[in-house]
Structure formats: structure tokens, C-alpha cells
Amino acid sequence: MLNVPDPFWVITLFLLGSFVGSFLNVVIYRLPLEKSVVYPGSHCPQCNKNLAWYDNVPIFAWIYLGGKCRNCKAKYSFRYPAIELLTALLFAGFYIAYFMSDVRLLMPEFLHGGWIIYLVHITLVAALIASTFIDADHWIIPLSVCYITAGVGVIGAMLLHYFIDFPISLHGQQWRMLPFAGPKMAAAGLGSLIGLTLTYMLIKFGLYKRSFHEFEQACLQAQENDQPMPSEDDVNIRREMGREILFLAPIVIMTYLAVKILSGQSDVASKWVILIDEQKWLAGLLGSVFGFMIGAGVVWAIRILGSLAFGREAMGLGDMHLMGAVGAVLGWQSSVVAFFVAPFFGLGYAIMRLVLKGSREIPYGPFLSAATIVVMIFHDSIMDYLGVLFTQPSVVP
């Protein structure tokens, strides 16, 4: 195979990252406004004139034009080139970390299958950048970003073994690259997926109601009738958390039943073990599903417990879905570690906001994102250090 020098990939990925960053600027601006990120093309928000391709070159066009529109001279925020540069640096930096350093020791060579791991991981990085700035601006994390990222994680985990032939010595270590489940974890992933499907069916047929359903309907009605919007202070948070517990109940029950049936010494359990061992794509699929459930579930548990304790919404559903996407891409271990690392990033900002503005509330997405990137880069060292707590999925009894 052609031997491509590392500097070529670093430069290429830096340039690619700058263009992805340019697209992320569009996503960050338009998605919260529910506008298409594809049409219309890039244009000046002040004079609405379309930008020529040479005025849309990442980073350099902003510098050349002095941060102004060529036509109407309206000023463009410095954040546009900053996001492009940040994305470019992360695209190049992750290649250096994964393939030119020793921080990820089990990573295969880039052209020998490592590219699929990089592609899935860098998709998550792009989603984290978009989520960070949207959450900072609007205090929301669009679920579409989370779902697309989770889907990429699931597909990557399913396809991994078609591109990488793991040697016997690395069997049981696949989870360090993309999610991969042993028989018991795969059973849990299958059960949780069945439970989630059952829950949505109950909602579809009107047997369950989503949390905050009445509040959302009241907001829509007020908007349609041009009336004052209802206040969130009037919502009974503890009642809504009770609904969310009911939402989770089928997932927990089906997960327990699946593990119970597909584990042990029965013929069904034995066939299940053989199936997961032979069908690597299924082990990847269910490992990614389980990662999503655990990543989202940890945040959801904190959300419910905190809301029940304090009588106000503790964490947003966007945070939950974001960590679900992290789990789908990186596996359940990394999502759990990232969630508990995030407070160390957010503590200083929370104290500053409390002192300066007297507010205890902060957008938590940026700190979840920062923690996730740290865990991605230093994954092997962190997991080895925490090896007593996190055992290899393939050897879970």
C-alpha cells in the first residue's frame, strides 16, 4: 500500500477541518432558528447578498476582508474564523494524537483501518463543537445533532471488523477503539432497545404522555393565539419526573429480562454467545446501543434525582442526548468517565457566574464536550488507571 507521510495527512486534515468549521458556523447559526443548513447558500445576513467562493475561504477570507462584508461592509464576528481554526486544529491534532504519538497504543495505522475510527471520532468532535456554541448561545442542544452522531457511531461500530482484522492478542480490546459488546452486554443492549421501542409505542397509542407535554401544548396554543407564554415556574417538576421514570421503566425491565434470558447455562444463552462471537457487526451494533443507553442513562438519573430533590429541572434533555451520542461513538466507559470529569471544567465558570450574576444555572454542554475530548485523547491512560472499575466487555461474567 502507498506510504503517505504523516505531514501530508496533518496538512490535509487541517484544511479539511477548516472547511468543516465553516459548515459548523452555518449549523451553529441556523439550526437553533430551525432554518435549513443547506439552502440558501452562504450570504451576508445584513445585505443578503450571496458570498463568492473566494469570500468564503475559511479563516483567510475573514482576515483578507478585515472581518467585513465585501458589499455592505457589515462586520462579521471574530468567532467565525475562530471556530474554523479550532475545528482545523482539532482535526489535525486528533490525527497527531492517534497516529503519531503513543497516547493511543492500540490504534491501527491510518490506512490499515485506523481511518474509520478517526472518521467516526472526528464526527463526534464536530458535533461537540456545534453543541458547545449552540448551548452557549441558546441554552439548548439540538437533538438532531445528537441523533446523527449516534447513528454514525452505530454504523462505525458495525463496520469496524470489516476493515480491521484484529489479531488474537487484541481480542477483548476492540472496545478501546469503537464500542464492542460481549454476550452479556449485547443482551443488555438488545433488551434496552426493545424497551425503548415499547415505550415509544405506548406514547404513540396514547397510553403514555411525554414529560412537559401539557406545558408544550400550552406554549403552542399561546403562540397561535398571540397570548402571553406560560411560565415554566407553573410546571410541577416532580410530576414530570414521575412521567420520565415511567418512560424509563420498560427499558429497565426489558434490559433485565434480556440479560436474565440470554445469560447462564440454557440452550438459548449458549446460542446467543455463539451468535455474538461469530457476528462481529452485531456485537458492534449492540455495544454502540448499550453505550448510548448508559451515556444517556447516567445523565437522566442525575436529572431525575436532582429535579425530585430541588423541585426544579436539574439537567436538560439535550445534555442527556449528547452523552448518549458520546456513548454510541466511544462506548459506555468513556461516556461515564467524561460525565464525571465535566464538573472539573465547569466548576470555575459556575463560581464566576454565581459571583458576577447571582445565577446558579450554566449551560453544561460546553463542559461535557471539553471533558469528552480529553477522555478521547487520553483514553488508554485513563482506562488503564481505572481498570479496577471498568473491566473488558468481552470478559464480563
Buried (B, 14 or more C-beta within 10 A) or exposed (E): EEEEEEEEBBEBBBBBBBBBBBBBBBBBBEBBEEEEEEEEEBEBEEEEEEBEEEBBBBBEBBEEBEBEBBBEEEEBEEEBBBBBBBBBBBBBBBBBBBBEEEBBEEBBEBEEBBBBBBEBBBBBBBBBBBBBBBBEEBBBBBBEBBBBBBBBBBBBBBBBBEBBEBEEEBEBBBBBBBBBBBBBBBBBBBBBBBBBEBBEEBBEEEEBBEBBEBBEEBBEEEEEEEEEEBEEEEBEBBEBBBBBEBBBBBBBBBBBBBBEBBBEEEEEBEEBBEBBBEBBEBBBBBBBBBBBBBBBBBBBEBBBEBBBEEEBBBBBBBBBBBBBBBBBBBBBBBBBBBBEBBEEBBEEEBEEBEEEEEEEEBBBBBBBBBBBBBBBBBBBEBBEEEEEEBEBBBEEE
